[in-house]
């Protein structure tokens, strides 16, 4: 499911020219942005681990409870860009504080109000705050460092989300299983408040927002190179989540993994993803376009290998899952940075649209996975995922160059 250059980052807004360097306090501010992204990433997927308990408590079926996941994705895809459009001219610190405040409020309401319709509504609001936060945090992170380190700065935000999948989501799921599920949401609300206070105290106010109106920013975002990069985000995440959504079932039914060992594979994926985010950020600073092309090619190969060699080969599958996590998370900061750069003065809006495009791909991939599993079983999922990523390759190759400020 995310910069600023002397005339090509999220606009000329945050960094007017070479004479104006990044604001002081960049390193502590980046750390706070990463921690805040960890909180947001934890809340996004933690609900999956407690859906059964939420269904019973809210008096709905398990299938109906699954709409809580869909509602969040809708909030990110639609609400995130809308909120971004409404806050384009505001300083980024104010936008970040507002997004985290909305996030804390939405999760607090979910914890206190045991009504399915209310929880469904606040999940949409939480998703919208998520989309706004990821876009603003990506652009703010890129504006805190010199041009040659912007890929690594954006990777800090995505690294927080990757770390959430590794640590935050399992912990929140555990809390929601041993305690009433409301405690998980309450804990996330408290953490969001702490992140808000840290952001208010540490992120420099001198990291400005975009200085162009919505119509002007949209004109830059609507250019073919930016639209192509957003399409890449939709396709590459659709491909990955065609396989990842049903990874647990694939591991059990095809590979023969049983019990707690499934969690170990997910842990491998999360650890590799965290490392991939760091590596991807460094590679993005050297050659963002080549990083996207290379990571997508690796995804095609490793997902095809999972289809060819996954049957009853748990060690080979573990290696494939690790490489998958490394490449899948590694392309995210490079793709987000390129989207921001190619949008030029429309980079603030493009940053949020990048997050929305990724989440749209996740939603489509989950639906595709459900349909394929019902018709053909789990075994063909990696092949379908590889095919979608393969379709993306020519587009990544066509978009591999052209950043005005790219290395």
N, C-alpha and C positions, 0 to 999 in steps of 0.2 A: 502497500500500500504504500522533494519534500523539501545573497551572494552579492556579492556585489562587485561589480567591476567598475572601472573608470568610465564606462559608458555602456557597459554591457551586462552588468550584474543585475540584481533586482533593481535595477535601474540605476540610473544616474541618481536616484533618490538617496540611498544610504551612503554612497561614496561618490562625491561630486567629481573628483579628479585625483590625479596622483599626488597632488599637494596635500590632500586631506587623507591622512592615514586612519587606520581603525581606532576606535576609542580605547582608552586605557581600561585595564581590568578584564581583558579578554579571556584569560585562562580560567579564573574563578567563574566568570559568567558562563563559559562553555560547560563547565562542570555542573552548574545549576540547571542548564538546559538539558543536559544528559539525564540528570536525576529526575527532572520533571517529565521527560519523555518516558522514563522507566515507570512512573506512576500511571501515565496515560496508557502505555502499552499493557500494563498489568490489568487495568480495568476492562480493556477491550475484549480479551479472551478468557478472563477468569470466570465469566458467566457460564462458559461451556462446561466447566467442571462441576457446576452446581445446578444445572438445568433440571435434573430429576427432583431435587429437593425443592426448587422454586415451583415446579409444576404442582407438587402436592400442596405446598403452602398457599399458592395462589388459586388453587382449585381449577386448574386447566390441564389438558392432556399434555404429554411430552412433546407432541408435534406442535401444538399451539405455543408452548413455552419456547420452542425453537425460533419463533418470530422475534424474540428478544435479540437474537443475533442479527437477524435481517434488519430490524429496526435501527440498530447501531450503524450498520453498513449504509443504510439509506441516509442517516444523519450525516455521516462523513461525506458521502457522494454529493448530496444536495445541499445540506445545511452548511457544510464547511465553506464552499465557494460563495454562498450567499452572505455569510457572516464576513468573509474576507472582503467581499465587494463593499460591504457597509463600513468597513474599518480601514480601508486602503490608505487614507490620509493621516491616520493616527500614528503616534510613536509606537514602535514595536513593543517596548516594555509594557506600555498600557494595554496593548492587544493581548500580550502573553498573560498578564495579570487577569484580564477579563476572561480569557479562555479558561484559565485554571480555576477562577472563581465559579464560573458556570459549571465546570466539571465537578467541583466539590459539591455544589448545590444539587446537581442532578443525582449524584450518587447518594447524598444524604437523604433526599426524598425517597429514592428507591429503598433505602434501608428502613425508613420510618413508616412508609405507606404500603400496607399489604393489600394492594389492589392491582390486578393485572393490567388494566387499562392505564392506570397511572404509571406503573413501572415501564410499560411499553412506551408511553410518551416521553418519559425522562430518558429512556435509552436513545431515542431519536435526538434529544437535546444534547446528551453526552457525546453522541457521535458527531454532531455539528461542532461542538467545542473541540473535540479531538481533531477534526479536519482543520479548523482555524489554528489550533496550537501547532500542529506539525508544519503547516505552511509558514507561519510566522516564525517559529523556532528555526527552521531551515534557513530562511532568509536572514534572520538575526545572527545566527552562528556564522554564516558566510561574511557578514558585515563586521564581525569582531576580529577578523584576522587579515593579514595581507593576502593578495590574490593567489600567491603560490601555495597557500595552505587552506584554501577554501574547501577542497574536497575532504580533507581530514576534519575540518570543522563541522561540515554537514554530517559526516560519519558519526560524530559524537551524538547527534540527535537520534540517528537510526541505531546507533549502538545501545542507547538507552532502551529503545523498543526491543532490540534483540535480547538484551539482558533481562528484560521483563519476561520474555518467553522462556528464558533459561531458569530464572529464579522466582520472579514475582508471581507469575501465573500458577506454578505449582504450590507456592506458599498460600496464595489467596484461595486456591481450590481446597487445600488442606483445612484452612480455617473455616471455609464454608461447609465442609463435611463434618468436622468435629464439633462445630458450633452452629447455631442458626445461621442460615445463609446471609441474613441481614448484616451480620458482623463483618463479613468480607466487604460489603459495600460501604459500611460505616468506616472501616479501616482505610479504604481507598479515599473516602471523603476527607478524612483527617490528613492523610498523606498529601492530598491535593492542596489543602490549606497550607501545609508546611512548605510545599513547593512554591505556592503563591508568595508567601512571605520571603522566601529566599530569593525569588525572582525580583520582587520589589526592592530588596536590599542590595542585590549584587549586580544584576544586569544593568549596564549603563543606560541612563535616559538618553544619552547622545546617540544611541543606535536608532535612527529615525525610521519612519515608515515611508511608503512610497509617496512621491511628490506629484504624481499624475492622477487625474480623475479616472473613474471606472471606465468611461468610454475610451479614453486614450490607452489604458492598460489592456482593455479587451482587444483593441486593434492590434497590439503587439502579440498577444496570446493567440489570436486567430490566424497568424501566419502559418504557412504550410509546415515549416520545420518544427514549430512548437506542437502543432496538432499531431504531426508524425511521432514525436517523442511521447506525447500523451497516449497515442495508440499503442506504442511499444509497451508502456506501463500496463495498459489494460491486458494486452495479449500475454506478456511474459508472466504476470501474476495469475492470469487465468490458467495458463499452462501449468504452473507450479501447483496451484490449489486444486486442479483437476486430480492430481495425485495425492496432495497433502491432506485434503479434507477427509479422505478415507484411508489414511496411512495406517491407522490402528487396525482396521479391518484387513487391509492388505497384509500386514505383518502376521496377523493371526491365521488367516485363511490360506495365504499363498506361501509365505515363508515358513510358517509353523512355529512362530514365536508365541509363547504362552505367558499369561500372568503378568507379573511385575516387569518382566523383560521388555515388554512393549514400552514402558516408561524409560528404560535405558536407551532405546533407539531415539526417542524424542529428546532425551537429554543430549545425546550425541549431536543431533540435528541443531539443537539450541546452542550448544557450545561452539560448534563449527560456524554457525551463523554469526555469533558474537565476534569470533576471530575474522570471519569474512567481512564484516562491516568495517573493522579497523583496516584490514588489508585493502578493501575496496576504496576507502577514503584516500589512502596513500597513492594508490594507482590512479585515482581520479585526478589528483593533482599533477600527475605526469602526463596522462593521456586519457581523458574521460571517455571519449568516443570509442577508443580501442578497448577500454575496460568493459563497456556495455556489450560490444561485439563478442569479445572473448568469453565473458561470463555466460552470455546466451548460448554460445556454441558449446560450452562445457555442460550446460543444462541439457541440451539436446542429447549429448553423448551419454551422460550419466543416467538420465531417465530411460533412454533406450537400453542401456546396460542393465538397469533395474528390471526391465521387462524380460530381457534375454536370460539373465542369470539369477533372478530372484527366487525362483522356485526351489525351496528347501535348502538354500545356501545362506544361512544367517550371517556369516562373517563377510561374505561378498556384499550382502545388502547393507551391513553396517558401514562398510567403506563407501558404498554409493550414497548412503544417506549423509555421511560426513561431507563428501565432495559437493553434494547437492546443497547442503546448508551453507557451505563456504561460498559457492558461486551465486546462489540465490540471494543471499543477504549482501554479497559483495557488490552486486551491480546496483543496488538501491541508491547509495549516495552518489555514484557516478551519474546515474540516470536523472536523479533530482537536480544535481548541479548543472547538468547540460540543459535541462528544461528551463531552469532559472536563467542561465546565460543566454540561451537563444531567444528568450522572451525580451531581453534587454530591459527597457523601462517598465515592461509589464511583468517583471519577475515576481513581484509580491503576489499577484493573482495567480501566476503560473505555479508558484510553490504550493499553494493550496490545491490547485487543480491536479498537480502531480500526485498528491496524497489521495485525492478523490479517485483519480484514474486507477491507482493501484487497488483501492478498495472495491471499485467496480469490477475489476478483474477477479478479485477474490470471490465476490458474490457470484459472478458468472461461472467461475471454476467450480465452486461448490455445487451449483445447480447441475452443471455438466457431469460432475462426479456422481451425483445422485442418480441421474438418468442412466449413465453407463453401468453403474453397479447393478441397478435393477434389471437391466437388459442383458448384460454380458458377464457380470461378476467382477471381482476385484482384480483379477490377473491382468486385464488389458488397460487398467488405469495408467500405469507408467508410459505405455505406448501412446495413448491419447495425449498425455501431457507432453511427451517428446514431440509429437506432431504439431501441437500448438506452438511450442517454442521454436520449432523448425520454420514454421510459417513466419515467425517474427524475425528470423535471421536476416533476410534480404532488406527489411526495413531498418534494422540496426546498422547494417553495412552502408546503406544510403545516407544515414544520418551521422556517420562516424566523424565527420569533420565540419568545420565552419564556425566554431565558437570565436567570437571576436576577442575574447580574453583568455582563450583556452591555451594550455601549455602546448 
